[in-house]
Amino acid sequence: TRILRPPAPPLSATLRRPTIHPSPAPALRKRQSAVFLTMENVLEKLKVLDYETTFCVKHHITPLARTSFALPAKNPSVQFKNFLDLVSWLCGEATGDPDTFTVDQFDDPNVSVNKMMLALRNLGFSLDFPVTKLKQGHGEPTCNVLDFLVDKALAARGFQWQPPLHEDAPDLDEAEVDEAADIGDAIEDDIEDIEEEEAMFTEVAAPVAEAEVEDQAAREMITGTIDALEWKTELERVGPRLKLPDSLMSKEWRAHIEQTKEHEKRIQSTLPTAQGHMQSMSGQIKDAVEKMRSKEQSINNQFESIRQEYESARGEMKVIEDKVTATRTNVNELTNSMNSITEQLDELKDDMSSRENSATDTSPLIQIKQALQGIKGDVNSFELRIGVVSHTLMQAKLKSIKTKHRGNKSKDPDEDDLFEDDELEYS
């Protein structure tokens, strides 16, 4: 039996200064680890349901891996199809009715996901994520759905998990320890193995490392701080507990070998009959092709004259269509010219009618006469006003002259009488 060594973080830390790489957030790491754990539980429950013979053989797919629906696959469509087939099979196992959820190859992914959610709600599944995430075919929602369905299928079969049975400690085979062996050589071997394992995990976790940091770590001196005897004692104490049963290690590859043998037997049993059927089908297809060729040749010979007539009629129709197109173009041009001439004629008619109306209309003469009469009335009124104003001016002039002569106290009374007479005459 092989004894697995326990991991020794303190020793590895003292042997090599690890390269620091950026790591995802703690919440993201916790969520990813939960997805992997859920998928691993689903796979173990599927093995209890014997899915390898009842599901994988029926749908002609290989057994699932521990990360089948936890990580995206190279072909997302195949992964989504396998997810739908597995959900359909689990629904049938949980309800006993294979038609609880059926997958149609012509359904749209949205339709398939909606049908799946209806079936899950009928089984009591509580939805706490968007339905569209199931179209990815991987991730936490997908693993949760599968975990729910496998639990329902196990409950339908009446399966119950029993408490684990632990073997007694004295029954374990303890590794033989050679007291005379060189402890220093063993410690060196352990250190080399630990360095190899650490380098392997470092390459897997960070494939692109910085060259400068690695060179600096390689030049540093390696110093050990753990006592070799204490390390050997701890190894002897925990070594028997790290044994791995051979049954668990050989379970998966034996299942693959059994499936391969079953497939080989089925192929060998069905190959002769399939070859016979294929040969007969090949002969029938060849005969049908020959008949089709001969029939096609006879049809071509029979309808050759009709084909020629059709070609000639088609040519004549092409000529007539060209003539019709040219005639339509000419008609459109003549129609446009006629519309322009009609517009010009309408304008001439409007002009002539306006001129006729202006020639027979006497309203301007009447207006002129009325204007002349108004002007004559205005002239008379102006003449009357001019006379009144002239008379007023004359009276004012006479009064001013009279006042002037009175101021001079003229001694000539006749002259005064003369002015009075003139005033009377004007008045």
MOSULDA-V975969 format. One record per pair of residues at least 6 apart in sequence whose C-alpha atoms are under 6 Angstrom apart, sorted by sequence separation. I is the first residue (numbers start at 1). GAP is how many residues later the second one is. D is the distance in whole Angstrom. If there is no record, write none. Layout:
BEGIN
i->I gap->GAP d->D
i->I gap->GAP d->D
END
This chain:
BEGIN
i->92 gap->6 d->4
i->134 gap->8 d->6
i->88 gap->13 d->5
i->88 gap->14 d->6
i->40 gap->26 d->5
i->80 gap->57 d->5
i->94 gap->58 d->5
i->90 gap->59 d->6
i->94 gap->59 d->4
i->93 gap->60 d->5
i->94 gap->62 d->6
i->72 gap->66 d->6
i->174 gap->66 d->6
i->71 gap->67 d->6
i->70 gap->68 d->5
i->69 gap->69 d->4
i->70 gap->69 d->5
i->39 gap->104 d->6
i->35 gap->105 d->5
i->42 gap->105 d->5
i->15 gap->207 d->5
i->14 gap->210 d->6
i->3 gap->236 d->6
i->4 gap->238 d->6
i->3 gap->240 d->6
END
